[in-house]
């Protein structure tokens, strides 16, 4: 796994796109500040609008770097989540505008997945995470489920082919500045 983290970090830090296993599904990832790489991901997915992208982080301090406002309720949401949860915070910062929602919000998931956490630690920043599927297709749970067109379009495919996720895509909860909660995906 260490070699895969090293190789993936090199690609992400040089502006490339990786196909990798997350704590939920197989995803496409890049530097969240790199607009060119993010546009490529949207093209690969054949997605017309970014609608905001998720940023994976591996620590609370890193989460605080990207979320300008963290409503109080978010601490409990993250601490007591029973399954992977993406929280949409009211305002994001230090990322490409393509990562943000139309209202300036940012979706962030705190991951403890060994590969993702190791990679994030190596690159010392968050990682864009969006499912590795063409727009409208189901999210891939294993590398063999990923469309060959997507595999051919990325700069690096993480060589952990046996990694299969049993988890559905993450739960998504949007939180307002005054602790309002909206369930986007259960």
Helices and strands as residue ranges (DSSP letters): H 2-13, E 18-21, E 26-29, H 35-45, E 54-57, H 60-66, H 73-80, E 85-89, E 106-110, H 114-123, E 127-131, G 143-145, H 148-153, E 156-157, E 171-175, E 181-185
